[in-house]
């Protein structure tokens, strides 16, 4: 850990004392392969904390407020922002990749990105990436009451939220995982990969899934495609198992399948999550101290990982 000067909140910003951060694969790639700014760089795309200072003209917050933070910055003025797609802002970016992030004691953020949140810290530290990515994917797939949703990788960072948020949205959820604990997240069925096709067929009376969430990438592409029914949607937003796939176009069009790529979520969706995800469950695998940040980041790609990796900051 390196000592750096404390940030100062500029006009419209809040200074946050970070209390807890979560580790995602993107933090690993931030350190190893992504183009980042500034250098030297503080990673950390997912974190929560307490307001410790208000910049000029900030309204609606007080010192000591606990906040959940939308960890993408955006200009609020471009065509994407105007239509509520802040994550695609033409002049935006990712806190922790394109700016210094939250594996630190303090950070200054635009107050527009902060939402008061008094739920558990491990939830606040899971909303910006894990929960938001999952929620946005489900919204893009128009999941509603009665939708049959299959979540591949249901015990992963986004998978655990896709499972429970789809249930909250009224879906029937078939969680595909090598673990059994996604049952505790409310999944209607939890099945291993080898059983997935059979169980989805049984549960749906042969109709197969309306929506498949593939956060894992190429390694699970074919199994995901095989689970889709007619007029269905496959949503993908991760490439941990590879990013190049073969696609049978005749299956795609004959079943009228929509392929949807998603990337995090909007500010509005984040504000919705702050309400609907207060009682979400977070499976924690390991907690590290800030001084052990490098070990924490390395551990996120461990094959033994079974739940989230968190960093305690204070
Ligand atoms: Zn914009």
Boltz pocket constraint, residues with backbone or C-beta under 6 A from the ligand:
constraints:
  - pocket:
      binder: B
      contacts: [[A, 74], [A, 75], [A, 76], [A, 77], [A, 78], [A, 79], [A, 80], [A, 81], [A, 82], [A, 86], [A, 88], [A, 89], [A, 90], [A, 91], [A, 92]]
      max_distance: 6.0
